[in-house]
Amino acid sequence: MTATDPTTIPAGRVALVTGASRGIGAEIATELLAAGYRVAGTSRSGRAPDGVLGVSADITDPEQVEAAFARVEEELGGVEVLVANAGITRDMLLMRMSDDDWDGVLATNLTGTFRMVRRATRRMMRARFGRIVLMSSVSAYVGSPGQVNYSASKAGLIGMARSVARELGGRGITCNVVAPGFISTDMTDELSDEVKDDYLARIPAKRFGETRDVAHAVRFLCSDAAGYVTGAVLPVDGGLGMGR
């Protein structure tokens, strides 16, 4: 990275990425590491990319959230950048969706993220600096059959981010949302060819996204160059949602 790169950061800021064991989360953690951050990544397994501090944590458990932050603070320092990427799906048509399907997705995608953000802002408020990026989805604003729970949880993150942005913006803390569209990951690889072809036909860019497309957007929002960007939703969807 050159000195003139607008996304250059002060050396060694501490970033914490949730859901960092694979897919988009692993790519984000790797991208931030390459940018000079000291990076920790949480997952239930504790796995993380090389060079990233792997921390085992289930974000639906408040005690594990606290323990994860304590470990990162002890080994790397206070968290200055939080990327809340962890999420799950339990797809089912509305009439067949159980309470457990609904509760499980909301507990991880929305409530778990709330806990991570609440804990991260303790240090950020004292330091009068922070970058928070929440990972939503194109499904939050276009909807998706069989994903009532997932779409609701991802839409909730947009409201959360904008409330945090208004509440903490005066303390130097930004809170933004990245909303990926169809990104090639292990999760999307499990979809049928029919579903993939349907999505591809509706994407103006005429290709599926790559995890690096999302990671590049997150890196920008974490940087000093994005210091006056807050409460924003940045689509990374090839035009699928057309910024709705």
Rosetta silent file (secondary structure, phi, psi, omega in degrees, C-alpha in Angstrom):
SEQUENCE: MTATDPTTIPAGRVALVTGASRGIGAEIATELLAAGYRVAGTSRSGRAPDGVLGVSADITDPEQVEAAFARVEEELGGVEVLVANAGITRDMLLMRMSDDDWDGVLATNLTGTFRMVRRATRRMMRARFGRIVLMSSVSAYVGSPGQVNYSASKAGLIGMARSVARELGGRGITCNVVAPGFISTDMTDELSDEVKDDYLARIPAKRFGETRDVAHAVRFLCSDAAGYVTGAVLPVDGGLGMGR
SCORE:     score description
SCORE:     0.000 S_00000001
   1 L     0.000  134.447 -178.961    0.000    0.000    0.000 S_00000001
   2 L   -90.417  163.372 -178.626    1.355    3.432   -0.928 S_00000001
   3 L   -66.364  -20.126 -177.957    1.323    6.543    1.229 S_00000001
   4 L   -91.248   -3.862  178.458   -1.115    8.174   -1.195 S_00000001
   5 L   -62.274  123.171 -176.300   -3.714    5.446   -0.929 S_00000001
   6 L   -67.282  -14.191  179.234   -6.864    7.185    0.460 S_00000001
   7 L   -98.223   12.539  176.943   -7.750    4.138    2.558 S_00000001
   8 L   -60.257  138.674 -179.009   -4.432    4.162    4.460 S_00000001
   9 L  -120.338  155.952  170.930   -4.994    3.761    8.189 S_00000001
  10 L   -57.896  137.348 -173.197   -2.876    4.492   11.248 S_00000001
  11 L   -56.672  132.673  166.438   -0.788    1.374   11.837 S_00000001
  12 L    85.698   13.789  174.762   -2.250   -1.290   14.001 S_00000001
  13 L   -58.376  146.190 -176.103   -5.872   -0.391   14.576 S_00000001
  14 E   -94.792  124.779  178.982   -7.696   -3.351   16.074 S_00000001
  15 E  -119.464  139.601  177.416  -10.526   -4.840   14.039 S_00000001
  16 E  -120.597  124.556 -179.538  -12.924   -7.573   15.091 S_00000001
  17 E  -116.074  124.564  176.931  -14.834   -9.526   12.439 S_00000001
  18 E   -89.845  152.259 -178.048  -17.638  -11.880   13.426 S_00000001
  19 L    64.241   43.888 -170.834  -18.317  -15.023   11.422 S_00000001
  20 L   -94.071    6.873 -173.822  -14.710  -15.019   10.206 S_00000001
  21 L   -77.838  -20.757 -176.576  -14.164  -18.766    9.739 S_00000001
  22 L  -161.740  174.013  171.573  -15.212  -18.896    6.079 S_00000001
  23 H    56.806 -137.093 -176.107  -16.796  -17.115    3.139 S_00000001
  24 H   -61.043  -42.350 -178.498  -17.361  -13.371    3.292 S_00000001
  25 H   -61.436  -43.416  178.399  -16.179  -13.067    6.893 S_00000001
  26 H   -64.315  -39.708  179.185  -12.869  -14.775    6.185 S_00000001
  27 H   -64.941  -41.787  178.383  -12.338  -12.579    3.116 S_00000001
  28 H   -62.999  -46.356  180.000  -13.044   -9.407    5.118 S_00000001
  29 H   -59.872  -42.276  179.553  -10.652  -10.446    7.879 S_00000001
  30 H   -65.819  -40.218  179.463   -7.942  -11.189    5.316 S_00000001
  31 H   -64.254  -43.724  179.814   -8.528   -7.867    3.538 S_00000001
  32 H   -68.264  -36.654  176.627   -8.263   -5.859    6.755 S_00000001
  33 H   -60.599  -44.312  179.762   -5.153   -7.773    7.763 S_00000001
  34 H   -64.695  -26.278  179.894   -3.557   -6.874    4.438 S_00000001
  35 L   -82.897   -3.438  175.808   -4.483   -3.234    5.065 S_00000001
  36 L   105.376    2.240  177.129   -2.477   -3.195    8.283 S_00000001
  37 L   -75.092  154.672  165.183   -5.096   -3.822   10.930 S_00000001
  38 E   -90.765  116.627 -166.136   -4.557   -6.164   13.840 S_00000001
  39 E  -115.000  134.090  169.518   -7.465   -8.502   13.215 S_00000001
  40 E  -117.081  147.672  178.829   -9.425  -10.879   15.397 S_00000001
  41 E  -133.861  129.300  177.342  -12.185  -13.093   14.070 S_00000001
  42 E   -98.171  151.225  170.639  -14.933  -14.839   15.980 S_00000001
  43 E  -164.779  164.467  179.019  -16.762  -18.000   15.007 S_00000001
  44 L   -66.082  -32.009  179.768  -18.304  -20.880   16.863 S_00000001
  45 L   -82.147  -21.859 -175.251  -15.394  -23.089   15.803 S_00000001
  46 L    83.842   -0.020  178.374  -12.728  -20.501   16.583 S_00000001
  47 L   -75.249  147.922  178.687  -11.200  -20.953   13.123 S_00000001
  48 L  -156.055  160.472  179.007   -9.869  -17.897   11.325 S_00000001
  49 L   -61.607  159.318  177.422   -7.581  -17.106    8.371 S_00000001
  50 L   -55.446  134.572  179.231   -3.812  -17.189    8.836 S_00000001
  51 L    89.293  -10.009  179.323   -2.600  -14.138   10.718 S_00000001
  52 L  -102.163  134.153  176.657   -6.005  -13.485   12.278 S_00000001
  53 E   -69.870  111.048  179.332   -6.580  -14.121   15.977 S_00000001
  54 E   -83.898  128.536 -178.015   -9.255  -16.819   16.051 S_00000001
  55 E  -126.886  124.232  177.625  -11.706  -16.546   18.936 S_00000001
  56 E   -79.214  123.240  179.874  -14.390  -19.124   19.672 S_00000001
  57 L  -161.343  136.884  171.015  -17.680  -17.403   20.461 S_00000001
  58 L  -102.005  111.334 -172.604  -21.392  -17.919   19.994 S_00000001
  59 L   -73.074   -3.468  172.979  -22.788  -14.391   19.692 S_00000001
  60 L   -82.651   -6.754 -178.372  -26.200  -15.546   20.927 S_00000001
  61 L  -108.904  111.584 -177.377  -24.596  -16.066   24.360 S_00000001
  62 H   -56.881  -36.664 -179.097  -23.909  -12.792   26.250 S_00000001
  63 H   -67.802  -37.521  178.388  -21.189  -14.381   28.387 S_00000001
  64 H   -70.288  -32.814  175.128  -19.334  -15.632   25.315 S_00000001
  65 H   -62.167  -47.737  179.642  -19.564  -12.184   23.733 S_00000001
  66 H   -62.024  -42.799 -179.653  -17.989  -10.635   26.819 S_00000001
  67 H   -64.552  -37.058  179.464  -15.292  -13.302   26.938 S_00000001
  68 H   -64.240  -45.410  178.452  -14.467  -12.765   23.265 S_00000001
  69 H   -63.990  -40.218  179.828  -13.952   -9.033   23.738 S_00000001
  70 H   -60.397  -40.958 -179.389  -11.876   -9.646   26.854 S_00000001
  71 H   -68.013  -44.137  179.602   -9.547  -11.952   24.939 S_00000001
  72 H   -62.018  -43.344 -179.950   -9.164   -9.550   22.007 S_00000001
  73 H   -63.121  -36.947 -179.649   -8.486   -6.660   24.361 S_00000001
  74 H   -70.891  -39.093 -172.975   -5.874   -8.682   26.218 S_00000001
  75 H   -94.310  -30.171 -176.822   -4.043   -9.929   23.126 S_00000001
  76 L  -119.511  -30.122 -174.748   -4.490   -7.119   20.597 S_00000001
  77 L   120.028  178.765 -178.086   -5.937   -4.107   22.394 S_00000001
  78 L   -63.572  141.531 -178.327   -9.283   -2.340   22.445 S_00000001
  79 L   -73.675  122.179  179.000  -11.549   -2.932   19.463 S_00000001
  80 L  -105.147  -22.596 -178.696  -11.663    0.143   17.220 S_00000001
  81 E  -132.373  126.224  176.748  -13.367   -1.449   14.205 S_00000001
  82 E  -119.900  125.510  172.405  -16.245   -3.933   14.355 S_00000001
  83 E  -114.577  107.411 -175.846  -17.511   -5.797   11.310 S_00000001
  84 E   -91.735   92.121 -174.393  -20.645   -7.705   12.309 S_00000001
  85 L  -105.948  -20.788 -173.785  -20.828  -10.360    9.634 S_00000001
  86 L   -58.435  134.230  178.406  -22.028  -13.470   11.510 S_00000001
  87 L  -166.517  159.042  178.990  -25.355  -14.768   10.314 S_00000001
  88 L  -133.513  164.023  172.263  -27.359  -17.910    9.645 S_00000001
  89 L  -125.417  146.299  169.117  -30.256  -18.998    7.450 S_00000001
  90 L  -140.973   74.429 -172.173  -33.125  -21.360    8.167 S_00000001
  91 L   -71.003  137.164  179.008  -35.137  -21.020    4.991 S_00000001
  92 L  -168.292  142.921  175.614  -38.714  -22.241    4.957 S_00000001
  93 L   -60.352  147.271 -172.640  -41.990  -21.073    3.442 S_00000001
  94 H   -48.814  -48.576 -174.839  -43.967  -18.890    5.825 S_00000001
  95 H   -67.900  -17.788 -179.741  -46.738  -21.386    6.567 S_00000001
  96 H  -106.785   -4.117 -177.149  -44.178  -24.062    7.456 S_00000001
  97 L   -73.214  126.015 -179.183  -41.723  -21.875    9.344 S_00000001
  98 L   -84.760  164.841  174.508  -41.528  -22.855   13.004 S_00000001
  99 H   -59.719  -37.120  179.206  -41.046  -20.556   15.959 S_00000001
 100 H   -65.158  -38.686  176.764  -37.589  -22.093   16.380 S_00000001
 101 H   -61.389  -43.467  179.193  -36.708  -21.231   12.781 S_00000001
 102 H   -67.167  -52.110 -175.380  -37.757  -17.635   13.380 S_00000001
 103 H   -62.865  -39.434 -177.640  -36.193  -17.277   16.817 S_00000001
 104 H   -63.827  -43.893 -179.596  -32.893  -18.883   15.828 S_00000001
 105 H   -68.626  -44.041  178.665  -32.262  -16.574   12.886 S_00000001
 106 H   -64.906  -36.458 -178.281  -33.263  -13.429   14.773 S_00000001
 107 H   -63.103  -39.078  179.500  -31.166  -14.470   17.788 S_00000001
 108 H   -83.293  -56.298 -169.412  -27.996  -14.671   15.695 S_00000001
 109 H   -70.038  -35.521 -175.157  -28.467  -12.148   12.913 S_00000001
 110 H  -108.181  -57.648 -176.882  -30.119   -9.341   14.859 S_00000001
 111 H   -68.049  -40.689  177.817  -29.852   -9.824   18.619 S_00000001
 112 H   -61.429  -41.668  177.398  -26.329  -11.250   18.462 S_00000001
 113 H   -63.726  -41.961  176.130  -25.213   -8.305   16.360 S_00000001
 114 H   -54.638  -44.799 -179.375  -26.821   -5.912   18.845 S_00000001
 115 H   -63.453  -40.948  179.490  -24.762   -7.448   21.643 S_00000001
 116 H   -64.751  -43.582 -179.811  -21.540   -7.117   19.659 S_00000001
 117 H   -65.132  -45.576 -179.674  -22.245   -3.487   18.803 S_00000001
 118 H   -58.457  -44.093 -178.537  -23.229   -2.600   22.361 S_00000001
 119 H   -69.320  -39.796 -177.888  -20.053   -4.117   23.762 S_00000001
 120 H   -64.865  -33.937 -174.324  -17.786   -2.583   21.120 S_00000001
 121 H   -71.795  -14.595  176.907  -19.050    0.932   21.692 S_00000001
 122 H   -55.435  -54.381 -177.835  -17.792    1.019   25.288 S_00000001
 123 H   -72.008  -39.120 -178.497  -14.221    1.517   24.169 S_00000001
 124 H   -60.869  -39.755 -179.294  -15.151    3.492   21.064 S_00000001
 125 H   -66.322  -39.021  177.887  -17.025    6.107   23.087 S_00000001
 126 H   -67.321  -37.964 -177.565  -14.061    6.630   25.411 S_00000001
 127 H   -81.700  -13.565 -175.434  -11.677    6.885   22.468 S_00000001
 128 L    56.326   38.919  174.694  -14.074    9.091   20.487 S_00000001
 129 L  -156.622  140.201  173.078  -13.390    6.947   17.451 S_00000001
 130 E  -175.234  150.705  173.666  -14.987    3.866   15.976 S_00000001
 131 E  -127.345  122.845  177.885  -16.003    2.153   12.776 S_00000001
 132 E  -123.099  128.077  176.642  -18.957   -0.237   12.794 S_00000001
 133 E  -126.168  123.741  179.176  -20.069   -2.116    9.690 S_00000001
 134 E  -105.235  138.177 -176.741  -23.125   -4.352    9.774 S_00000001
 135 E   -96.774  105.980  177.527  -23.651   -7.017    7.133 S_00000001
 136 L   -97.388 -142.570 -177.407  -27.183   -6.938    5.757 S_00000001
 137 L  -166.500  153.810  172.916  -28.433   -8.369    2.457 S_00000001
 138 L   -57.952  -26.055  178.573  -30.286   -7.429   -0.691 S_00000001
 139 H   -63.375  -19.669 -179.431  -33.064   -9.572    0.797 S_00000001
 140 H   -65.214  -31.494 -175.609  -33.624   -6.837    3.385 S_00000001
 141 H  -119.549   -8.058  173.642  -35.209   -4.520    0.827 S_00000001
 142 H  -111.534  -14.762 -178.143  -36.397   -6.746   -2.019 S_00000001
 143 L    74.247  164.469  179.617  -37.571   -9.721    0.062 S_00000001
 144 L  -157.420  125.620  178.783  -37.124  -13.361   -0.804 S_00000001
 145 L   -57.041  135.945  179.822  -39.623  -16.255   -0.732 S_00000001
 146 L    83.095    3.446 -177.759  -38.829  -18.679    2.052 S_00000001
 147 L  -128.790   39.320  178.361  -36.723  -16.121    3.904 S_00000001
 148 H   -56.924  -43.627 -179.228  -39.206  -14.205    6.042 S_00000001
 149 H   -68.087  -46.446 -177.737  -36.972  -14.694    9.069 S_00000001
 150 H   -65.590  -47.609 -179.400  -33.717  -13.880    7.269 S_00000001
 151 H   -61.825  -40.571  178.914  -35.081  -10.832    5.430 S_00000001
 152 H   -63.861  -42.234 -179.165  -36.618   -9.461    8.622 S_00000001
 153 H   -66.294  -39.119 -178.655  -33.368   -9.870   10.539 S_00000001
 154 H   -73.851  -33.080  174.398  -31.328   -8.187    7.807 S_00000001
 155 H   -67.238  -36.610  178.146  -33.806   -5.319    7.478 S_00000001
 156 H   -60.739  -31.856  179.658  -33.575   -4.840   11.233 S_00000001
 157 H   -65.310  -31.498  178.728  -29.836   -4.246   10.917 S_00000001
 158 H   -66.919  -44.767  176.384  -30.480   -1.202    8.741 S_00000001
 159 H   -63.158  -39.388  177.605  -32.671    0.360   11.413 S_00000001
 160 H   -60.462  -49.079 -176.922  -30.090   -0.546   14.045 S_00000001
 161 H   -60.969  -42.184 -176.882  -27.247    1.056   12.090 S_00000001
 162 H   -71.373  -32.803  174.932  -29.112    4.291   11.484 S_00000001
 163 H   -68.748  -43.100  177.367  -30.108    4.589   15.122 S_00000001
 164 H   -62.825  -41.553 -179.893  -26.513    3.963   16.239 S_00000001
 165 H   -59.751  -42.999  179.021  -25.271    6.502   13.682 S_00000001
 166 H   -69.573  -37.235 -175.986  -27.575    9.184   15.074 S_00000001
 167 H   -73.762  -36.946 -169.985  -26.826    8.311   18.677 S_00000001
 168 H  -116.948    1.753 -177.460  -23.039    8.092   18.467 S_00000001
 169 H   -58.449  -34.665 -179.411  -22.054   10.150   15.434 S_00000001
 170 H   -70.951   -7.800  178.678  -21.002   13.080   17.601 S_00000001
 171 H  -105.139   17.486  176.931  -18.424   10.860   19.307 S_00000001
 172 L    78.225   17.460 -178.643  -16.520   10.059   16.133 S_00000001
 173 E  -107.629  125.244  173.759  -18.204    6.688   15.620 S_00000001
 174 E  -102.244  150.325  177.543  -19.611    5.745   12.236 S_00000001
 175 E  -141.065  115.547 -176.272  -22.074    2.923   11.680 S_00000001
 176 E  -129.925  170.162 -177.657  -22.853    1.721    8.175 S_00000001
 177 E  -125.242  135.651  167.926  -24.382   -1.249    6.403 S_00000001
 178 E  -108.523  130.996 -176.822  -23.103   -3.331    3.517 S_00000001
 179 E  -118.854   90.172  179.361  -25.854   -5.195    1.675 S_00000001
 180 E   -68.987  152.799  171.221  -24.449   -7.984   -0.514 S_00000001
 181 L   -96.770 -132.696 -179.415  -26.476   -9.540   -3.279 S_00000001
 182 L   -81.111  105.409 -178.587  -25.786  -12.982   -4.716 S_00000001
 183 E  -110.546  133.050 -179.578  -22.212  -13.714   -3.630 S_00000001
 184 L   -70.544  109.680  178.203  -20.493  -16.977   -4.545 S_00000001
 185 L  -142.080  177.000  176.184  -19.893  -18.791   -1.241 S_00000001
 186 H   -58.555  -35.242 -177.858  -20.288  -22.279    0.194 S_00000001
 187 H   -66.810  -46.058 -178.617  -23.817  -21.281    1.207 S_00000001
 188 H   -75.422  -23.533  178.115  -24.913  -20.197   -2.277 S_00000001
 189 H   -63.356  -21.332 -178.621  -23.157  -23.145   -3.903 S_00000001
 190 L   -80.164  -10.713 -179.338  -25.795  -25.372   -2.304 S_00000001
 191 L   -72.992  155.128 -179.699  -28.606  -23.704   -4.276 S_00000001
 192 L   -71.430  157.936  177.484  -30.070  -25.424   -7.311 S_00000001
 193 H   -60.362  -33.622  179.627  -29.033  -24.447  -10.837 S_00000001
 194 H   -62.996  -44.593  179.287  -32.594  -23.241  -11.420 S_00000001
 195 H   -65.963  -42.894  179.183  -32.381  -20.769   -8.530 S_00000001
 196 H   -61.417  -44.570 -179.603  -28.933  -19.576   -9.626 S_00000001
 197 H   -63.384  -36.158  178.978  -30.097  -19.040  -13.206 S_00000001
 198 H   -65.121  -44.514  177.869  -33.092  -17.035  -11.969 S_00000001
 199 H   -62.587  -47.224 -175.949  -30.871  -14.727   -9.932 S_00000001
 200 H   -58.916  -37.037 -179.579  -28.350  -14.310  -12.742 S_00000001
 201 H   -65.636  -23.221 -176.849  -31.074  -13.244  -15.154 S_00000001
 202 H   -99.675   -1.217 -178.084  -32.039  -10.409  -12.783 S_00000001
 203 L   -95.827  114.578 -179.181  -28.528   -9.084  -12.073 S_00000001
 204 L   -56.973  -33.016 -179.471  -27.600   -6.167  -14.381 S_00000001
 205 L   -71.496  -12.267  176.692  -23.875   -6.904  -13.945 S_00000001
 206 L    59.365   32.568  172.298  -24.534  -10.382  -15.398 S_00000001
 207 L  -156.494  158.904  172.329  -22.305  -12.158  -12.927 S_00000001
 208 L   -81.632  151.287  179.039  -22.404  -13.334   -9.351 S_00000001
 209 E   -74.938  159.890  174.440  -20.396  -11.373   -6.842 S_00000001
 210 L  -109.665  156.500 -179.294  -17.160  -12.565   -5.275 S_00000001
 211 H   -58.818  -30.935 -179.731  -16.307  -12.341   -1.603 S_00000001
 212 H   -67.079  -28.020  177.220  -13.570   -9.829   -2.444 S_00000001
 213 H   -61.081  -41.596  178.917  -16.219   -7.456   -3.847 S_00000001
 214 H   -71.159  -43.209 -177.925  -17.792   -7.283   -0.407 S_00000001
 215 H   -61.467  -36.934  178.823  -14.459   -7.088    1.408 S_00000001
 216 H   -64.329  -40.547  178.083  -13.361   -4.087   -0.646 S_00000001
 217 H   -64.791  -42.227  179.086  -16.533   -2.195    0.300 S_00000001
 218 H   -64.122  -43.069  179.743  -16.064   -3.034    3.976 S_00000001
 219 H   -57.154  -43.061  178.141  -12.436   -1.931    3.876 S_00000001
 220 H   -60.497  -47.877 -176.814  -13.490    1.476    2.567 S_00000001
 221 H   -66.381  -21.590  177.620  -16.127    1.969    5.268 S_00000001
 222 H   -84.506  -12.786 -170.397  -13.565    1.069    7.938 S_00000001
 223 L   -87.054  168.185  174.376  -11.025    3.565    6.639 S_00000001
 224 H   -64.558  -27.479  179.734  -10.341    7.209    7.436 S_00000001
 225 H   -62.897  -20.635 -179.085  -11.559    8.026    3.928 S_00000001
 226 H  -102.940   22.619 -176.130  -15.080    7.109    5.095 S_00000001
 227 L   -63.887  -20.907  179.779  -15.019    9.308    8.189 S_00000001
 228 L  -109.238   18.881  176.432  -17.974   11.388    6.963 S_00000001
 229 L  -111.060  115.395  178.202  -20.038    8.395    5.829 S_00000001
 230 L  -152.361  148.984 -177.009  -22.472    7.115    8.443 S_00000001
 231 L    72.259   15.759 -175.930  -25.960    5.645    8.488 S_00000001
 232 L   -95.310  153.480  171.801  -25.471    4.553    4.883 S_00000001
 233 E  -113.880  115.761 -177.784  -26.476    1.338    3.150 S_00000001
 234 E  -104.101  105.700  178.949  -23.908    0.331    0.530 S_00000001
 235 E   -73.613  136.512  172.091  -25.282   -2.284   -1.896 S_00000001
 236 E  -126.831   74.236 -168.692  -22.771   -4.772   -3.312 S_00000001
 237 L  -137.646   13.952  178.967  -25.215   -6.616   -5.526 S_00000001
 238 L    64.145   17.746 -179.328  -24.370   -5.961   -9.173 S_00000001
 239 L    92.064    2.892 -176.871  -27.455   -3.752   -9.423 S_00000001
 240 L   -56.276  -44.223 -178.334  -29.903   -6.437   -8.307 S_00000001
 241 L   -95.887   -8.036 -179.465  -31.626   -4.162   -5.792 S_00000001
 242 L    49.458   39.886  172.050  -30.900   -0.892   -7.596 S_00000001
 243 L    69.974   16.957 -178.643  -30.156    0.847   -4.299 S_00000001
 244 L   -67.670    0.000    0.000  -33.633    0.446   -2.842 S_00000001
